Amino acid sequence: MTLILGIETSCDETAAAVLVDGRRLLSNIVASQIDLHRQYGGVFPEVASRQHVLTIRPVIEQALREAQVDWDDLTAVAVTYGPGLAGSLLVGMNLAKGIALARGLPLIGVNHLEGHIYSNWLDPVRPGEPPYEGPRLSEADFPILVLVVSGGHTELLLMRGHGQYERLGGTLDDAAGEAFDKVARLLGLPYPGGPAIQKAAERGDAERFPLPRALLNAPDHPFDFSFSGLKTAVLRLVRELGDPVPVADVAASFQAAVVDVLVSKTIHAAEVTRARHVCVCGGVAANRALREELTRRMPLPYSIPPIWLCTDNAAMIACAGYYRFLAGEKADWDLDVEASARLA
């Protein structure tokens, strides 16, 4: 039995999880900082790193306690080394090194984006729930087309095997989640923008305002994304409409434009690469409209994690670390954080 302790502190969630044999979660603890950062309208990096310092030890202790395991039961420690906020990453990295060194455990560095990908490989049940009996991803599903869509990243990757990635394209400016946050601010909606836009859009008419779909049929950028122009179009629309702004209709129209581009480009990439399976992951994958559009339009088998595994968590880090561990990988003690780390 392989027990991996996962630690995640790349941004504003302090998280720890214990995973057995790469699939089944024994615990998954996440301490969110949303209320701390809401007053700034986004993540305040120095506040985030200080809060990690205060929170990380009790979070790890709670993860071990809920998993009903002791330090001596652990096989390895997996930790996010990047990308993310350098100050936040350092908190998790330093504690992970201390634990691994003190307990004589292998240290495994995990790219945060790879963690999101492996959220699709976890059994989609919360710790303490009955074991998952449904179909699982396996090596037979490679090559897999992956859409990583979050607050800081929007990328299309072809995954040919465990740890084997080819970057097909990504955003040329704003990430999709970043666009959600910025448009929410324009509409006077609270942070974080994704849930706020989704809630407002439920009451709106998505066809009222025909907003642009940048690069949707661009032959020079078939797998790239651009959302800055859409954000600017919303800004101009809000100014033209004046008070009162029909917030629900603008939110719905904006959300529909983002979702259309994400799904259309993912389908196109899957067809061109002849992928056997599609995985969607990242914080924006929690968006209900995106999930519904994937169900309606995706011609291939696809996976998308339950909502509680879409946002940042340590379960996904432990899962990615497990497959790195199986491959015989082990980080050296000079492993450092990489705020701008790339996966491929």
C-alpha positions as CSV (number, residue, x, y, z in Angstrom):
1,M,0.0,0.0,0.0
2,T,1.4,3.4,-1.0
3,L,0.3,6.4,1.1
4,I,1.2,9.8,-0.3
5,L,0.9,13.0,1.7
6,G,0.1,15.9,-0.7
7,I,0.7,19.6,0.1
8,E,-0.6,22.5,-2.0
9,T,0.0,26.2,-1.3
10,S,0.4,27.7,-4.8
11,C,-2.0,30.6,-4.3
12,D,-4.6,31.2,-1.7
13,E,-5.7,27.7,-0.5
14,T,-3.7,25.9,2.1
15,A,-4.3,22.2,1.5
16,A,-3.2,18.7,2.5
17,A,-4.4,15.3,1.6
18,V,-3.6,11.6,2.1
19,L,-4.0,9.3,-0.9
20,V,-3.8,5.5,-1.0
21,D,-2.5,3.7,-4.1
22,G,-3.1,6.7,-6.3
23,R,-6.9,6.6,-6.4
24,R,-8.7,6.6,-3.0
25,L,-8.7,9.6,-0.8
26,L,-8.4,9.1,2.9
27,S,-8.5,12.8,3.6
28,N,-8.6,16.1,1.7
29,I,-8.4,19.3,3.8
30,V,-8.6,22.8,2.2
31,A,-8.4,26.0,4.1
32,S,-9.7,28.8,1.8
33,Q,-8.6,32.5,2.1
34,I,-11.4,33.9,-0.1
35,D,-12.8,36.0,2.7
36,L,-9.4,37.5,3.4
37,H,-8.8,38.6,-0.2
38,R,-12.4,39.6,-1.1
39,Q,-11.8,43.1,0.2
40,Y,-8.9,43.5,-2.3
41,G,-10.9,42.2,-5.3
42,G,-8.3,39.5,-5.9
43,V,-5.4,37.6,-4.2
44,F,-3.0,39.8,-2.2
45,P,0.2,37.8,-2.4
46,E,1.8,38.9,0.9
47,V,-1.4,38.3,2.8
48,A,-1.7,34.9,1.2
49,S,1.8,33.7,2.2
50,R,1.4,34.9,5.8
51,Q,-1.9,33.1,6.1
52,H,-0.3,29.9,4.7
53,V,2.3,30.1,7.5
54,L,-0.5,30.3,10.1
55,T,-2.6,27.5,8.6
56,I,-0.4,24.9,7.1
57,R,0.6,22.9,10.2
58,P,-3.0,22.5,11.5
59,V,-4.2,21.6,8.0
60,I,-1.6,18.8,7.7
61,E,-2.3,17.5,11.2
62,Q,-6.0,17.4,10.4
63,A,-5.4,15.5,7.1
64,L,-3.4,12.9,9.0
65,R,-6.0,12.7,11.8
66,E,-8.9,12.3,9.4
67,A,-7.0,9.7,7.3
68,Q,-6.3,7.8,10.6
69,V,-2.7,7.4,9.7
70,D,0.6,8.3,11.5
71,W,3.8,9.8,10.1
72,D,5.3,6.3,10.0
73,D,2.6,5.1,7.7
74,L,3.5,7.5,4.9
75,T,5.4,6.4,1.8
76,A,6.3,9.8,0.3
77,V,5.6,13.5,0.4
78,A,4.4,15.3,-2.8
79,V,4.4,19.1,-2.9
80,T,3.6,21.8,-5.5
81,Y,6.8,23.6,-6.6
82,G,5.1,25.9,-9.2
83,P,3.6,27.7,-11.0
84,G,2.1,30.1,-8.5
85,L,2.9,32.8,-6.0
86,A,6.5,32.5,-4.9
87,G,5.9,33.4,-1.3
88,S,3.0,31.0,-1.1
89,L,4.9,28.1,-2.8
90,L,7.8,28.5,-0.4
91,V,5.6,27.8,2.7
92,G,4.5,24.5,1.4
93,M,7.9,23.6,-0.1
94,N,9.8,24.3,3.1
95,L,7.5,22.3,5.3
96,A,7.4,19.4,2.8
97,K,11.2,19.3,2.8
98,G,11.2,19.4,6.6
99,I,8.8,16.5,6.9
100,A,10.5,14.4,4.3
101,L,14.0,15.0,5.8
102,A,12.9,14.3,9.3
103,R,10.9,11.1,8.5
104,G,13.4,9.8,5.8
105,L,10.7,10.0,3.1
106,P,11.1,10.6,-0.6
107,L,10.2,14.2,-1.7
108,I,8.3,14.6,-5.0
109,G,7.9,17.9,-6.7
110,V,4.7,18.4,-8.6
111,N,3.7,20.9,-11.2
112,H,0.5,22.6,-10.2
113,L,-1.0,22.1,-13.7
114,E,-0.1,18.5,-13.7
115,G,-2.0,18.2,-10.4
116,H,-5.1,19.6,-12.0
117,I,-4.8,17.0,-14.8
118,Y,-4.6,14.2,-12.3
119,S,-7.7,15.3,-10.5
120,N,-9.4,13.3,-13.3
121,W,-7.6,10.1,-12.2
122,L,-8.9,10.3,-8.6
123,D,-11.9,8.3,-7.5
124,P,-14.6,11.0,-7.5
125,V,-15.9,10.3,-4.0
126,R,-15.2,12.3,-0.8
127,P,-13.2,10.7,2.0
128,G,-15.4,8.5,4.1
129,E,-17.9,7.8,1.3
130,P,-18.5,4.3,-0.2
131,P,-15.8,3.2,-2.6
132,Y,-16.1,4.2,-6.2
133,E,-17.3,1.4,-8.5
134,G,-17.6,3.2,-11.8
135,P,-15.3,3.4,-14.9
136,R,-11.9,4.9,-14.4
137,L,-9.3,6.4,-16.6
138,S,-6.6,4.0,-17.6
139,E,-3.5,3.7,-19.8
140,A,-5.9,2.5,-22.6
141,D,-7.3,6.0,-22.8
142,F,-4.1,7.6,-24.1
143,P,-3.6,9.8,-26.0
144,I,-5.7,12.2,-23.9
145,L,-6.5,15.7,-24.9
146,V,-6.4,18.0,-21.8
147,L,-8.0,21.4,-21.4
148,V,-6.6,23.1,-18.3
149,V,-8.8,26.1,-17.6
150,S,-8.3,28.2,-14.4
151,G,-7.7,31.6,-13.0
152,G,-4.1,31.7,-14.2
153,H,-4.0,29.2,-17.0
154,T,-5.9,28.2,-20.2
155,E,-4.0,25.6,-22.1
156,L,-4.6,22.6,-24.4
157,L,-2.2,19.7,-23.9
158,L,-1.9,16.3,-25.5
159,M,-1.0,13.7,-22.9
160,R,0.6,10.6,-24.5
161,G,1.3,8.8,-21.3
162,H,1.9,9.5,-17.6
163,G,4.2,12.5,-17.4
164,Q,4.3,12.9,-21.2
165,Y,2.9,16.2,-22.4
166,E,2.8,18.2,-25.6
167,R,1.6,21.8,-25.4
168,L,-0.7,22.5,-28.3
169,G,-1.7,26.1,-27.4
170,G,-2.8,28.4,-24.7
171,T,-4.0,31.9,-23.9
172,L,-2.2,34.7,-25.6
173,D,-3.3,37.2,-22.9
174,D,-5.9,36.7,-20.1
175,A,-6.7,33.2,-18.8
176,A,-10.4,32.4,-18.8
177,G,-10.7,32.6,-15.0
178,E,-8.9,35.9,-15.0
179,A,-11.4,37.2,-17.5
180,F,-14.3,36.1,-15.2
181,D,-12.8,38.0,-12.3
182,K,-12.3,41.2,-14.3
183,V,-15.7,41.2,-15.9
184,A,-17.3,40.5,-12.5
185,R,-15.6,43.6,-11.2
186,L,-16.9,45.6,-14.2
187,L,-20.4,44.4,-13.4
188,G,-20.1,45.2,-9.7
189,L,-20.1,41.5,-8.7
190,P,-18.1,40.1,-5.8
191,Y,-14.8,38.2,-5.9
192,P,-14.3,35.4,-6.9
193,G,-15.8,36.3,-10.3
194,G,-16.5,32.8,-11.6
195,P,-19.2,31.8,-9.2
196,A,-20.6,35.4,-9.2
197,I,-20.9,35.5,-13.0
198,Q,-22.5,32.0,-13.0
199,K,-25.1,33.0,-10.5
200,A,-26.0,36.2,-12.2
201,A,-26.1,34.5,-15.6
202,E,-28.8,32.1,-14.4
203,R,-31.3,35.0,-14.6
204,G,-30.0,36.3,-17.9
205,D,-30.5,36.0,-21.7
206,A,-27.2,34.7,-23.2
207,E,-28.2,35.7,-26.7
208,R,-29.1,39.3,-25.9
209,F,-25.6,40.7,-26.6
210,P,-23.5,39.0,-29.4
211,L,-20.0,39.3,-27.8
212,P,-16.9,38.3,-29.8
213,R,-15.4,34.8,-29.9
214,A,-11.7,35.7,-30.5
215,L,-9.5,33.3,-32.5
216,L,-12.4,30.9,-32.9
217,N,-11.6,30.2,-36.6
218,A,-8.1,31.5,-36.8
219,P,-5.9,29.2,-38.9
220,D,-2.7,30.7,-37.5
221,H,-3.8,30.0,-33.9
222,P,-6.0,26.9,-34.0
223,F,-5.4,25.9,-30.4
224,D,-4.7,29.3,-28.8
225,F,-7.1,31.5,-26.8
226,S,-7.6,35.2,-26.3
227,F,-10.0,36.8,-23.8
228,S,-8.7,40.3,-23.4
229,G,-10.7,41.5,-26.4
230,L,-13.9,40.0,-24.9
231,K,-13.2,41.7,-21.7
232,T,-12.8,45.0,-23.5
233,A,-16.0,44.4,-25.4
234,V,-17.8,44.0,-22.1
235,L,-16.3,47.2,-20.8
236,R,-17.5,49.1,-23.9
237,L,-20.9,47.5,-23.7
238,V,-21.3,48.5,-20.0
239,R,-20.4,52.1,-20.9
240,E,-22.8,52.2,-23.8
241,L,-25.7,50.8,-21.8
242,G,-25.4,53.2,-18.9
243,D,-27.4,52.8,-15.7
244,P,-29.0,50.5,-14.9
245,V,-26.8,47.8,-16.5
246,P,-28.7,44.6,-17.3
247,V,-26.1,42.6,-15.2
248,A,-27.8,39.2,-15.7
249,D,-27.9,39.5,-19.5
250,V,-24.4,40.8,-19.8
251,A,-23.1,38.1,-17.5
252,A,-24.9,35.4,-19.4
253,S,-23.7,36.7,-22.8
254,F,-20.1,36.9,-21.5
255,Q,-20.2,33.4,-20.0
256,A,-21.7,32.0,-23.3
257,A,-18.8,33.5,-25.3
258,V,-16.1,32.0,-23.1
259,V,-17.8,28.6,-23.0
260,D,-18.3,28.5,-26.7
261,V,-14.6,29.2,-27.4
262,L,-13.4,26.7,-24.8
263,V,-15.6,23.9,-26.0
264,S,-15.1,24.5,-29.8
265,K,-11.4,24.6,-29.6
266,T,-11.2,21.6,-27.4
267,I,-13.3,19.6,-29.8
268,H,-11.2,20.7,-32.7
269,A,-8.0,19.8,-31.0
270,A,-9.3,16.4,-30.1
271,E,-10.2,15.7,-33.7
272,V,-6.9,16.9,-35.1
273,T,-4.8,14.9,-32.6
274,R,-7.1,11.9,-32.8
275,A,-7.3,11.8,-29.1
276,R,-9.2,8.8,-27.5
277,H,-10.4,10.7,-24.5
278,V,-10.8,14.3,-23.3
279,C,-10.0,15.6,-19.8
280,V,-11.2,19.0,-18.6
281,C,-9.8,20.4,-15.3
282,G,-9.0,23.5,-13.3
283,G,-11.1,26.0,-11.4
284,V,-13.2,27.1,-14.3
285,A,-14.2,23.5,-15.0
286,A,-16.6,24.0,-12.1
287,N,-18.7,26.3,-14.2
288,R,-22.1,24.8,-14.8
289,A,-22.5,26.3,-18.3
290,L,-19.2,24.8,-19.4
291,R,-20.1,21.4,-18.0
292,E,-23.5,21.4,-19.7
293,E,-22.0,22.5,-23.1
294,L,-19.4,19.7,-22.9
295,T,-22.2,17.2,-22.3
296,R,-24.2,18.6,-25.2
297,R,-21.4,18.9,-27.8
298,M,-18.4,16.7,-26.9
299,P,-18.3,13.8,-29.4
300,L,-15.6,11.8,-27.5
301,P,-15.6,10.2,-24.1
302,Y,-14.6,12.9,-21.6
303,S,-13.8,13.3,-17.9
304,I,-14.4,16.3,-15.7
305,P,-13.8,16.1,-11.9
306,P,-16.5,16.8,-9.4
307,I,-16.7,20.4,-8.5
308,W,-14.9,20.0,-5.2
309,L,-11.9,18.6,-7.0
310,C,-11.8,21.4,-9.7
311,T,-10.5,24.2,-7.4
312,D,-7.0,24.0,-5.9
313,N,-6.6,21.1,-3.5
314,A,-3.8,18.7,-2.3
315,A,-5.6,15.5,-3.5
316,M,-4.6,16.2,-7.0
317,I,-1.0,16.9,-6.0
318,A,-0.9,13.6,-4.1
319,C,-2.2,11.8,-7.2
320,A,0.3,13.4,-9.6
321,G,3.0,12.6,-7.1
322,Y,2.0,9.0,-6.9
323,Y,2.6,8.5,-10.6
324,R,5.9,10.3,-10.4
325,F,6.8,8.0,-7.5
326,L,5.9,4.9,-9.5
327,A,8.2,6.1,-12.2
328,G,11.1,6.2,-9.7
329,E,11.3,10.0,-9.5
330,K,12.6,11.7,-6.4
331,A,13.4,15.4,-5.9
332,D,16.8,16.5,-4.7
333,W,16.9,18.6,-1.5
334,D,17.8,21.7,-3.6
335,L,14.4,21.6,-5.3
336,D,13.2,25.2,-5.5
337,V,10.0,26.9,-6.3
338,E,9.3,28.1,-9.8
339,A,6.6,30.8,-9.9
340,S,6.4,30.6,-13.7
341,A,7.0,26.8,-14.1
342,R,5.8,25.3,-17.4
343,L,4.5,21.8,-17.9
344,A,5.4,21.4,-21.5
